[in-house]
Amino acid sequence: RLAYVPPSDEKRSPGRAAERREFEQELLRSHLLFMLHSEADHWADLRELAKGRPILTVGEFEGFARSQGMVEFVTPERVALLVSMNVVKIAGLEISSKLLGLKKGVEIVEGMKQP
């Protein structure tokens, strides 16, 4: 399952709060959460929902892996991944040693410490 983060606009649409609750329930049944750059403002809330659950969190905005995200895409000149192994382990997930062993394109980073 893949969770999509719908744009938040609760103030303009009364049905958005219900839609958001439905999304949160869908997230809890998902295996992967991909965060678009445009939805970075919602990461703190979604991180709390996903924390400690076996949901692979992937983001395309700067600082994602260092803010308890698991995998951050970096694309200034080439595609690269930043992987926060401590967050991956806390969620009970594993990342292939083949991926982690790539000489180019993968960097292990220390994510933000858990409280």
N, C-alpha and C positions, 0 to 999 in steps of 0.2 A: 504494500500500500504506500501511496505517496500523498503527502499532505500539501495542499496549496494554500498559501496565505492570502486570503482575500483582502483587497484594499479596505481600510477601515474608514467609515464615514457615518458613525452612529448618530452624530448630531443632526444630519440632514435626512436620515431615513429611519423611521421608528422600527422597522423590521431588522435593522442591522444588528442590534443586540442579540436577538434570537438567532440570527444567522451566525454570529460570532460564537455563541454557545454551541451550536451545531458543529461548527468547524473545530472547536476545542475537543469535542467528543470524537470527531473523526481523526484528529491528530493522535489521540491516545490509542487508536487502533492501527496507526501507521507504523511503517518501518523506516521511512525516510522523510525528512523535512528539508526542503530547499528554500532558502531565504534569498529573495531578490534584493538588489541594492535599494530599490524603491521602497522596500518594506523594512528596512533596517531599524526604524523607530519602534517596531513591534517585537524586536528580538528579545528584549529583557523579559517581557511577559511570556512569550512562547518558550523561552529558555527554562523558566520556572515550571511550566507544564511538562516539558520534555526531560527535565533533570532526573537522572538516575534510571530512566526508562531505556529500553533497547531500541531507541529511535536514532538513526544516523542523521546528524544535523550537518547540513552543507550550506555554505553561504558564499556570496560573490562580492561582499563588501569588506573593505579594509578593517582589520581588527577583529573579525569574526572568530578566528581560532583562539585569539588571546582573550576573548570574552566568553569562554566556555562553549564555543562552537567546536565541532569536531574536525571538519575539513573546510578550509577556505580556498577558493579559487583565486589565484593571483594572475592577472593578465596584462601587465603593462606592455611588455614586448613579446612575451611567450607565456604559454599556459604553464602554471606551476600549482602545486598544492601545498598548503601549510596544514599539518596534521597535529592536533592536540591529543596526544596519547593518553594523558591522565584522564581527560573527559571521556574518551572512548572506553577506557577500562572501567571507570565508575558506572557506565551504562551497561557493562557486561558484554560489550561488543569486541570484536577482533578485526584488525585490518590485515590483509594479506601481506606476508613477509616479502612477496615478490614486488608488491607496490611500494612498500616501505624501503626496499633495497635498491630502488632505482637511483642511479648516480646523479641524474639531472631531473629536476622538476618536482621533487618531493623534499620538504623540510619538516622536521619534527620540531614543534614549538611547545613551550610550556603554557598551557591555558591558565586562566585566572584561577587562583586557589579557591577550593570549595570552603564555604563558611563552616 
